[in-house]
Amino acid sequence: MSAYSIAEAKAHLSALVEQVVRGETVTLTRRGKTVARIVPAGELTPKPRLDLAVLQKFRASMPKASLTSAEMMRNMRDEKDGW
């Protein structure tokens, strides 16, 4: 794994992409600290899928609000001290 500053990466982007195509991981740094990594596309890990049924069950278990969001915002705006 090789590391490059952002400025170096800008100047040599094509070469860095070629390194990644060959299977290497390239680390990008700013002021010596890692800020990003460029990895081969095959190494990306997919995000877990959101279970909508669980989310719907959770929302159904929540108490109903007595005010709409618009009413809450109006009330907060109209309060003397704000929030």
Backbone torsions as a table, in degrees:
resi	resn	phi	psi	omega
1	MET	NA	129.2	180.0
2	SER	-110.8	152.5	-178.2
3	ALA	-120.4	139.7	179.8
4	TYR	-137.7	147.1	173.2
5	SER	-72.1	163.3	178.6
6	ILE	-58.8	-42.3	-179.5
7	ALA	-62.0	-43.3	177.9
8	GLU	-63.8	-40.1	-178.8
9	ALA	-63.6	-40.8	177.5
10	LYS	-60.5	-43.1	-175.6
11	ALA	-72.4	-25.7	-173.4
12	HIS	-129.4	36.5	-175.3
13	LEU	-57.7	-44.6	-178.8
14	SER	-58.6	-43.0	179.8
15	ALA	-66.0	-37.8	178.6
16	LEU	-66.5	-40.1	177.9
17	VAL	-62.8	-38.7	177.5
18	GLU	-62.6	-39.6	176.5
19	GLN	-59.9	-43.1	-179.1
20	VAL	-66.4	-39.6	177.9
21	VAL	-59.4	-35.6	178.4
22	ARG	-75.9	-0.1	175.7
23	GLY	102.3	2.6	-180.0
24	GLU	-85.2	156.7	172.1
25	THR	-103.0	134.6	-179.9
26	VAL	-112.2	129.9	178.9
27	THR	-102.2	134.3	177.0
28	LEU	-106.3	136.4	-177.2
29	THR	-123.8	156.0	172.4
30	ARG	-134.4	120.8	-177.1
31	ARG	53.6	38.4	176.1
32	GLY	82.9	-2.5	-179.5
33	LYS	-108.8	137.8	179.5
34	THR	-63.9	128.7	177.7
35	VAL	-119.6	-19.7	-178.5
36	ALA	-162.7	160.3	173.8
37	ARG	-132.5	139.6	173.2
38	ILE	-105.9	119.5	-176.8
39	VAL	-121.1	154.3	175.4
40	PRO	-57.8	143.9	-175.5
41	ALA	-57.0	-32.4	179.9
42	GLY	-68.5	-15.6	-178.9
43	GLU	-93.8	-0.9	180.0
44	LEU	-67.3	138.3	177.3
45	THR	-100.0	125.9	-179.2
46	PRO	-68.5	147.8	176.3
47	LYS	-73.5	146.5	177.4
48	PRO	-65.6	143.7	-179.0
49	ARG	-73.2	143.3	177.8
50	LEU	-78.9	127.8	179.2
51	ASP	-85.1	100.6	-175.7
52	LEU	-64.9	-31.6	179.5
53	ALA	-64.7	-40.2	178.0
54	VAL	-65.2	-41.9	178.9
55	LEU	-63.4	-43.3	178.7
56	GLN	-63.2	-40.4	178.6
57	LYS	-63.6	-42.3	179.0
58	PHE	-62.6	-46.6	-179.7
59	ARG	-62.3	-37.3	-179.8
60	ALA	-67.3	-26.9	-178.8
61	SER	-81.0	-12.5	-178.3
62	MET	-78.3	144.0	177.8
63	PRO	-68.1	149.4	179.2
64	LYS	-73.2	138.4	178.3
65	ALA	-74.4	143.3	-179.9
66	SER	-79.8	-20.5	179.0
67	LEU	-123.6	152.8	172.7
68	THR	-76.0	163.8	179.0
69	SER	-61.8	-35.6	178.0
70	ALA	-64.1	-41.1	178.1
71	GLU	-65.8	-40.5	177.7
72	MET	-60.9	-45.4	179.8
73	MET	-62.2	-42.7	178.0
74	ARG	-61.1	-43.9	179.5
75	ASN	-62.1	-44.5	179.6
76	MET	-64.2	-41.1	180.0
77	ARG	-64.2	-39.3	-174.6
78	ASP	-82.2	-13.8	178.1
79	GLU	-63.2	143.5	-176.9
80	LYS	-61.5	-45.4	-175.1
81	ASP	-91.1	-3.6	-175.5
82	GLY	69.3	-153.7	177.5
83	TRP	-132.3	NA	NA
